[in-house]
Amino acid sequence: MKVLVVGGGGREHALCWKIAQSPLLKKLYCAPGNGGIEEIAETVPISSEDLESLLRFAKSEGIDLTVVGPEAPLVKGIVDLFEKEGLKVFGPNRVAAEIEGSKAFAKAFMNKYGIRTAPFEVFDDPQKAKRYVIEHGVPVVIKASGIAAGKGTFVCETEEEALNAIEEIMVKKAFGEAGSEVVIEEKLEGIEVSYMVFSDGENLLPLSPSQDHKRLLDGDMGPNTGGMGAYSPVPFVRVELEKRILQEIMMPTIKGLKEEGRPYRGILYGGLMIDKDKNPWVLEFNCRFGDPETQPLVVRMEGDLLEIMLYCVEGKLKETKLRWSDKPAVCVVMAQKGYPGVYEKGKEIKGLEKVLQMEDVWVFHAGTVKKDGKFYTNGGRVLGVTAMGRDFEEALKRVYEAVEKISWEGVYYRKDIGRKAFLYPSLS
């Protein structure tokens, strides 16, 4: 098979790395790719949001399956465009992808189908949104309704923070049109978990649970980012809790979307909160693999990812199973100073060759470019260093040993990724 992966981040490098192991694969392309991806796939200089150029490329090269990494092309309708031309694509179509593309839609959908989520209100007028905050009080969570690269959510403990968030999203348009509407919801307390399933529109195949670290700074402080690290599995998500997540959230969502005329094929990502009574609540849905959760997941995944994706597209998901290594995996994101705000590019990355020698360690490139045999920074999140170990202690020791071998001017990373795996024995 000829496969095209759309995207150029750490998630796409991880997907390319796993797909490249499939016996079904004949040729792998990635558009636009990055410095690391070009080591395992032929990179194509087409933006992930240039749908017409991607379509022309897929048709001219005879691509058998296109795998879409980021949410933006899915929300814009890349699947509809490709399928109209008879091409197979892994990912939901435009109306199904609205589960991420519009938080307002997602919240109304969850209410309709009895899926547990925080009480909320939706506003398209900043003055009405501010009045609501003043009248109803804090804490609240304020979200840009559209897609904002994982950065459009503000957890507000004070009225001032809430009013500033509304100003930032709706008036200053920090996220463009994504902020023309906001969701204001009650702040939930508990522990966050990322739970993803493959779906062929009818059947589900769950991935191992994982946990993301959204905040920039140690101790979950600082601004939200696209994700500073992740680990899998999550020790306190035992069989009984996982069964409830599937029965109370993921299955009703897939069934409800089908009833709405939005059959969902691809990866459905549930950003969940587990409360003190072990009830799962939905914080958000995403229409694609998590980034950086994909990185620890693919190194633990046993079997053929490409075959599973094909079965999703062809409605044959019942015919396959997923197996997972018992070894835990941790991914630490190495970012450029200034992220998630303004940051510099073009810093030479040193020490990658030292990490290549390490056992059970992988470096997935996110924001890199390769010039004259050297790698340079080219984004805010630059690398996702990922390691497995016999247990979490070994995985953490290994991943931070690898991280310390890599350097560039202005490198930043959290020092506490994965430590949450030890914090919640009471939920086990």
Residue pairs with C-beta under 8 A, 6 or more apart in sequence:
1 24
1 25
1 26
1 64
1 65
1 306
1 310
2 26
2 27
2 29
2 61
2 62
2 63
2 64
2 65
3 19
3 25
3 27
3 28
3 29
3 63
3 64
3 65
3 66
3 67
3 306
4 29
4 30
4 31
4 44
4 54
4 57
4 58
4 61
4 63
4 65
4 66
4 67
5 12
5 15
5 16
5 19
5 28
5 29
5 30
5 31
5 41
5 66
5 67
5 69
6 12
6 30
6 31
6 48
6 54
6 66
6 67
6 68
6 69
6 70
6 73
6 78
7 30
7 31
7 48
7 68
7 69
7 70
8 30
8 31
8 32
8 33
8 34
8 37
8 48
9 34
9 69
9 70
9 291
9 366
9 367
9 379
9 381
10 291
10 292
10 294
10 295
10 333
10 364
10 365
10 366
10 381
10 383
10 384
11 69
11 70
11 288
11 289
11 290
11 291
11 292
11 294
11 295
12 30
12 33
12 34
12 37
12 69
12 70
13 34
13 36
13 37
13 364
13 365
13 366
13 384
14 294
14 295
14 297
14 298
14 364
14 384
14 386
15 67
15 69
15 289
15 294
15 298
15 305
16 28
16 30
16 33
16 37
16 40
16 41
17 40
17 298
17 362
17 364
18 298
18 301
18 305
19 25
19 28
19 67
19 305
19 306
20 28
20 40
20 41
21 304
21 305
22 304
22 305
22 306
22 307
23 304
24 304
24 306
24 307
24 310
25 306
27 42
28 40
28 41
28 42
29 41
29 42
29 43
29 44
29 57
29 61
29 63
30 37
30 38
30 41
30 42
30 43
30 44
31 43
31 44
31 45
31 46
31 47
31 48
31 54
31 57
32 43
32 44
32 45
32 46
32 47
32 48
33 41
33 43
33 44
34 43
34 365
34 366
34 367
34 368
34 369
34 378
35 365
35 368
35 369
35 370
35 375
35 376
35 378
36 363
36 364
36 365
36 368
36 370
36 375
37 43
37 365
38 370
44 57
46 53
46 54
46 57
47 53
48 54
48 68
48 69
48 70
48 72
48 73
49 72
49 73
49 76
51 73
51 76
51 77
51 78
51 81
52 81
54 66
54 73
54 78
55 81
55 82
55 85
55 87
57 63
58 66
58 82
58 87
59 85
59 87
63 87
64 88
65 88
65 89
65 90
65 306
65 309
65 310
65 313
66 78
66 82
66 87
66 88
66 89
66 90
67 89
67 90
67 91
67 309
68 74
68 78
68 79
68 89
68 90
68 91
68 266
68 288
69 288
69 289
69 291
70 288
71 97
71 100
71 101
71 147
71 286
71 287
71 288
72 147
74 91
74 92
74 94
74 97
74 100
74 101
74 266
74 287
74 288
75 94
75 97
75 98
75 100
75 101
75 147
75 287
76 94
77 93
77 94
78 89
78 91
79 89
79 91
79 92
79 93
79 94
79 97
80 93
80 94
82 88
82 89
83 89
83 93
88 310
88 313
88 314
89 313
90 265
90 266
90 309
90 310
90 312
90 313
91 97
91 265
91 266
91 267
91 287
91 288
92 99
92 262
92 264
92 265
92 266
92 268
92 287
93 262
93 265
95 261
95 262
96 257
96 262
96 263
96 264
96 265
96 266
96 287
97 287
98 105
98 106
98 262
99 105
99 106
99 109
99 253
99 257
99 262
99 264
99 268
99 285
99 287
100 106
100 147
100 284
100 285
100 286
100 287
100 288
101 146
101 147
101 287
102 145
102 146
102 181
103 143
103 144
103 145
103 146
103 183
103 284
104 122
104 145
104 181
104 183
106 284
106 285
107 117
107 120
107 122
107 183
107 185
108 122
109 115
109 253
109 256
109 257
109 260
110 116
110 117
110 253
110 282
111 117
112 256
113 252
113 253
113 255
113 256
114 252
115 248
115 249
115 252
115 253
115 256
115 282
116 248
116 249
116 279
116 280
116 281
116 282
117 185
117 281
117 282
117 283
118 141
118 185
118 186
118 187
118 188
118 281
118 283
119 185
119 186
120 183
120 184
120 185
120 186
121 132
121 183
121 184
121 185
122 145
122 181
122 182
122 183
122 184
123 129
123 132
123 170
123 181
123 182
123 184
124 180
124 181
126 166
126 167
126 170
126 171
129 142
129 166
129 170
129 182
129 184
130 163
130 166
132 184
133 140
133 156
133 159
133 162
133 163
133 166
133 184
134 159
134 163
137 159
138 156
138 157
138 158
138 159
138 161
138 162
139 155
139 156
139 157
139 187
140 156
140 162
140 184
140 185
140 186
140 187
141 153
141 154
141 155
141 156
141 184
141 185
141 186
141 187
141 188
142 153
142 154
142 156
142 162
142 165
142 166
142 169
142 182
142 183
142 184
143 152
143 153
143 154
143 182
143 183
143 184
143 185
143 284
144 152
144 153
144 169
144 175
144 178
144 179
144 181
144 182
145 178
145 179
145 180
145 181
145 182
145 183
146 152
146 175
146 176
146 177
146 178
146 179
146 180
146 181
147 178
148 175
148 178
148 179
149 226
150 214
150 224
150 225
150 226
150 227
151 175
151 223
151 224
151 225
151 226
151 340
152 169
152 175
152 178
152 179
153 224
153 284
154 161
154 162
154 165
154 168
154 169
154 224
155 187
155 224
156 162
156 165
162 184
166 182
168 174
169 175
169 179
169 182
170 179
170 180
170 182
173 179
188 273
188 275
188 281
188 283
189 273
189 275
189 276
190 273
190 274
190 275
190 276
190 281
191 236
191 273
191 274
191 420
191 424
191 427
192 211
192 212
192 214
192 271
192 272
192 273
192 274
192 283
193 209
193 210
193 211
193 234
193 237
193 272
193 273
193 274
193 280
194 209
194 210
194 211
194 212
194 230
194 269
194 270
194 271
194 272
194 290
194 293
195 206
195 207
195 209
195 210
195 237
195 245
195 249
195 250
195 269
195 270
195 272
196 206
196 207
196 210
196 267
196 268
196 269
196 270
196 289
196 290
196 293
196 297
197 204
197 205
197 206
197 207
197 246
197 250
197 254
197 267
197 268
197 270
198 204
198 205
198 206
198 207
198 266
198 267
198 308
198 309
198 312
198 317
198 322
199 205
199 254
199 264
199 265
199 266
199 267
199 268
199 312
199 317
200 265
200 311
200 312
200 313
200 314
200 315
200 316
200 317
201 254
201 258
201 263
201 264
201 265
201 315
202 254
202 258
202 263
202 315
202 317
203 317
203 318
204 246
204 250
204 251
204 254
204 317
205 308
205 317
205 320
205 321
205 322
206 242
206 246
206 250
206 322
207 297
207 301
207 322
208 232
208 233
208 297
208 300
208 301
208 324
209 232
209 233
209 234
209 237
209 242
210 230
210 231
210 232
210 233
210 234
210 290
210 293
210 296
210 297
211 230
211 231
211 232
211 234
211 293
211 420
211 421
212 227
212 229
212 230
212 271
212 290
212 292
212 293
213 220
213 227
213 228
213 229
213 230
213 414
213 416
213 417
213 420
214 220
214 224
214 225
214 227
214 228
215 221
215 222
215 223
215 224
215 225
215 228
216 222
216 223
216 224
216 225
216 228
216 339
216 340
216 414
217 414
218 414
218 415
218 416
219 416
223 340
224 340
225 335
225 339
225 340
225 380
225 381
226 291
226 340
226 380
226 381
227 290
227 291
227 292
227 293
227 333
227 381
228 292
228 332
228 333
228 335
228 413
228 414
228 417
229 292
229 330
229 331
229 332
229 333
229 413
229 414
229 417
229 418
230 290
230 292
230 293
230 295
230 296
230 330
230 331
230 417
231 296
231 328
231 329
231 330
231 331
231 392
231 395
231 417
231 418
231 420
231 421
232 293
232 296
232 297
232 300
232 328
232 329
233 300
233 324
233 328
234 421
235 392
235 421
235 424
235 428
236 274
236 424
236 425
236 427
236 428
237 245
237 274
238 428
241 274
241 278
241 280
244 278
244 279
244 280
245 270
245 272
245 280
248 280
249 270
249 272
249 280
249 282
250 268
250 270
253 264
253 268
253 270
253 285
254 264
254 268
257 263
257 264
258 264
265 312
265 313
265 315
266 287
266 288
266 312
267 287
267 288
267 289
268 285
268 286
268 287
269 285
269 286
269 287
269 288
269 289
269 290
270 282
270 285
271 282
271 283
271 284
271 285
271 286
272 280
272 281
272 282
272 283
273 280
273 281
273 282
273 283
274 280
274 281
274 427
275 281
278 427
289 297
291 366
292 331
292 333
292 381
292 384
293 331
295 329
295 331
295 362
295 364
295 384
295 386
296 328
296 329
296 330
296 331
296 386
297 329
298 305
299 325
299 329
299 360
299 362
299 386
299 388
300 324
300 325
300 327
300 328
300 329
300 388
301 322
301 323
301 324
301 325
302 322
302 323
302 324
302 325
303 320
303 321
303 322
303 323
307 320
308 317
308 320
308 322
310 316
311 317
311 319
311 320
325 388
327 360
327 388
327 389
327 390
327 395
328 388
328 389
328 391
328 392
328 395
328 421
329 386
329 387
329 388
329 395
330 386
330 387
330 392
330 395
330 396
330 399
330 417
330 418
331 364
331 384
331 385
331 386
331 399
331 417
332 384
332 385
332 386
332 399
332 400
332 403
332 413
332 414
332 417
332 418
333 366
333 381
333 383
333 384
333 413
333 414
333 417
334 381
334 382
334 383
334 384
334 385
334 403
334 406
334 411
334 412
334 413
335 343
335 380
335 381
335 382
335 411
335 412
335 413
336 343
336 344
336 345
336 347
336 367
336 377
336 379
336 380
336 381
336 382
336 410
336 411
336 412
337 343
337 344
337 410
337 411
337 412
338 344
338 380
338 410
339 380
339 381
339 412
340 380
343 380
343 410
344 377
344 410
345 367
345 376
345 377
345 378
345 379
346 376
346 377
346 378
347 376
347 377
347 408
347 409
347 410
348 374
348 375
348 376
348 408
349 368
349 374
349 375
349 376
349 377
349 382
349 383
349 406
349 407
349 408
350 406
350 407
350 408
351 405
351 406
351 407
352 363
352 375
352 406
354 405
354 406
355 361
355 363
355 385
355 402
355 405
355 406
356 363
358 387
358 398
358 401
358 402
360 387
360 388
360 389
360 398
361 385
361 386
361 387
361 398
361 399
361 402
362 385
362 386
362 387
363 383
363 384
363 385
363 386
363 402
363 406
364 383
364 384
364 385
364 386
365 375
365 382
365 383
365 384
366 379
366 381
366 382
366 383
366 384
367 377
367 378
367 379
367 380
367 381
367 382
368 375
368 376
368 377
368 378
368 379
368 382
368 383
369 375
369 376
369 378
370 376
377 408
377 410
382 408
382 411
383 406
385 399
385 402
385 403
385 406
386 399
387 395
387 398
387 399
387 402
388 395
388 398
389 395
389 396
389 397
389 398
392 418
392 421
392 422
395 418
396 417
396 418
396 419
399 417
399 418
400 415
403 413
